Each structure stands twice: as structure tokens, then as C-alpha cells.
């Protein structure tokens, strides 16, 4: 019985295949000018090639624009994050100054240890985010990094940082707050 069923199925498949085959008339039978048809097909091919080139160029430009957009957006987000972090660091600097001021005044050793610990934790957090303390001692005065608030008579080279009044800070290479310093000058004779 299976053999009969398979035979009928094969016959049905063959009939379906015959139905799918379509008869196409020969050009000579339909009296179409072969040269005209070839010319027309060449024109269509040329048009299609031009459209393909135009679409490919447009797609490549769109892809390049998208890549540039992604780069610009990533840079913009990085700039926003840098701006927010720099602003936060700038807002926290007075608290660091208060810790330094408190440490400069006498307090018992246990309180001093606690204040030092809190200050160092806060400074470590800011350093992880890109904050750096400007070093000024013994350096030549540089208005990009220092703010002169006075002069001190001292032996040695003139124009050197003689005393740091308030620490300066940089954030990722940019000065957030210049160090306030006194500059050395030659004694008046």
C-alpha cells in the first residue's frame, strides 16, 4: 500500500512541476525587433547601474555620517561628564581648604587623625576622578598655575614661589583653581 501511495505522490509532484513551467514565445514568432530590444535592455542596464552607483554612494555617505555622529555623541557625553565632575570637584575644594585650615590649628591627636583620614579619603576620591594638586614650592611663578597675592623679600632668584597661601588644583590637565602664592623679590638695599 505504501508503494501505491508513493507512486501517486510522485505523479502529483510531477504534475505540479509541469504546471509551474510556462511557455515563452520565441522572438521571431512574436516579430519583435531583436536589435531594438537589445538596445532597450542596454539602456535599462545603464540606468540601473547609475541608480545602483547613486544608491551605493548615498548609503556610504549615510554610513560615514552615522559613524561620525556616534563619535561626536561619545565626545559630547565625555565632555558633559568632564564638566560635571570638574564642577563637583570645584565645589568640594573649599571643604578641603577647611580640612587644611583645621589641621593647621592645634587639636588633640585623635581628632587630628580623624580629620586627616577624612581629608585623605576625600582627596583620594577626587584624584581617582582626575583631580591633581599643583605643586608650587621652589618653582618659578607661572600665571597659568599661580595667582600672586603678594611679594616676600628673600635671598635667591627673584620671581620664585616663596610661600603657598592656598593650594591649587588641576582637573584632567586644566587648572580648576590656581594656587595662591607669594613671590620672592630681592631685598631693597
C-alpha positions in Angstrom: 0.0 0.0 0.0 2.9 2.4 0.7 4.2 1.7 -2.8 0.9 2.8 -4.3 0.8 5.9 -2.1 4.4 6.9 -3.0 3.7 6.4 -6.7 0.6 8.6 -6.6 2.6 11.2 -4.7 5.4 11.2 -7.3 2.8 11.6 -10.0 1.2 14.6 -8.2 4.7 16.2 -7.8 5.4 15.8 -11.5 2.1 17.4 -12.4 2.8 20.3 -10.1 6.2 20.8 -11.7 4.5 20.8 -15.2 2.1 23.5 -14.0 5.0 25.7 -13.0 6.6 25.6 -16.4 5.5 28.5 -18.6 5.8 28.7 -22.3 7.7 31.7 -23.6 7.3 32.6 -27.2 10.4 32.9 -29.4 11.2 36.5 -30.5 10.9 35.5 -34.2 7.4 34.2 -33.6 6.3 37.5 -32.0 8.1 39.6 -34.5 10.0 41.8 -32.0 13.0 43.6 -33.4 16.0 41.9 -31.7 18.3 44.9 -32.1 15.8 47.3 -30.7 15.2 45.0 -27.7 19.0 44.7 -27.1 19.4 48.5 -27.3 16.5 48.9 -24.9 18.0 46.4 -22.4 21.4 48.1 -22.6 19.7 51.4 -21.7 17.9 49.8 -18.8 21.1 48.2 -17.7 22.9 51.6 -17.9 20.1 53.3 -15.9 20.2 50.5 -13.3 24.0 50.8 -13.0 23.7 54.6 -12.5 21.0 54.1 -9.9 23.0 51.4 -8.1 26.0 53.7 -8.0 23.9 56.6 -6.7 22.3 54.4 -4.0 25.6 52.9 -3.0 27.2 56.4 -2.7 24.3 57.6 -0.7 24.4 54.6 1.6 28.2 55.0 2.1 27.7 58.7 2.9 24.9 57.8 5.4 27.1 55.2 7.0 30.0 57.6 7.3 27.7 60.3 8.7 26.4 57.7 11.3 29.9 56.8 12.3 30.8 60.5 12.7 27.6 61.1 14.7 28.5 58.3 17.1 32.0 59.7 17.6 30.6 63.2 18.1 28.0 62.0 20.6 30.6 60.0 22.6 32.8 63.0 22.7 29.9 65.2 23.8 28.9 62.8 26.6 32.5 62.7 27.7 32.7 66.5 27.7 29.5 66.7 29.8 30.8 64.1 32.3 34.1 66.1 32.5 32.2 69.4 33.0 30.0 67.9 35.7 32.9 66.3 37.5 35.1 69.4 37.3 32.2 71.4 38.7 31.7 69.0 41.5 35.5 69.0 42.3 35.5 72.8 42.2 32.6 72.8 44.7 34.4 70.4 47.1 37.7 72.4 47.1 36.5 74.7 49.9 35.9 71.6 52.1 39.5 70.5 51.5 40.6 74.0 52.4 38.7 73.8 55.7 40.3 70.5 56.5 43.8 72.0 55.8 42.9 75.0 58.0 41.6 72.8 60.8 44.8 70.7 60.6 46.9 73.9 60.9 45.4 74.7 64.3 46.1 72.8 67.4 43.8 69.8 68.2 44.3 66.6 70.1 45.9 63.7 68.3 42.8 61.5 68.0 40.8 64.3 66.4 43.7 65.2 64.1 43.9 61.5 63.0 40.2 61.5 62.2 40.4 64.8 60.2 43.4 63.6 58.3 41.7 60.3 57.4 38.5 62.1 56.2 40.6 64.6 54.2 42.7 61.9 52.6 39.6 59.8 51.7 38.0 62.8 50.0 41.3 63.7 48.2 41.7 60.1 47.0 38.2 60.1 45.5 38.9 63.3 43.7 42.2 62.0 42.5 40.5 58.9 41.0 38.3 61.2 39.0 41.3 63.2 37.7 42.0 66.0 40.2 45.7 66.8 40.9 47.2 69.1 43.5 49.5 71.7 42.0 53.0 71.7 43.4 54.4 75.2 43.9 57.3 75.0 46.4 60.5 76.2 44.8 59.0 76.7 41.4 59.2 79.8 39.2 56.0 81.9 39.2 53.7 80.9 36.3 50.5 82.9 36.0 48.8 79.9 34.3 49.2 77.9 37.6 49.7 80.6 40.3 47.8 83.6 41.5 50.2 86.1 43.1 48.7 87.8 46.2 51.9 89.4 47.5 55.7 89.5 47.5 58.2 88.5 50.1 61.8 89.7 50.3 64.1 86.7 50.0 67.6 85.9 49.0 67.9 83.9 45.8 66.3 84.2 42.5 63.6 86.7 42.0 60.1 85.6 40.8 60.1 82.2 42.5 57.2 81.0 44.6 58.3 81.8 48.2 55.1 80.8 50.1 51.9 79.0 49.2 48.8 80.5 50.8 46.2 78.3 49.2 46.6 75.1 47.3 45.9 75.0 43.6 44.2 72.1 41.7 44.1 70.8 38.2 41.4 68.6 36.7 42.5 66.4 33.8 45.1 68.9 32.6 43.1 72.0 33.1 43.6 74.4 36.1 40.4 74.4 38.3 41.9 76.8 40.8 45.3 78.4 40.6 47.5 78.2 43.7 47.6 81.5 45.7 51.2 82.3 46.4 53.6 85.0 47.5 56.5 85.6 45.1 60.1 86.2 46.1 61.8 89.5 45.3 65.3 90.8 46.1 65.6 92.7 49.3 65.6 96.5 48.9 69.0 97.9 50.0 
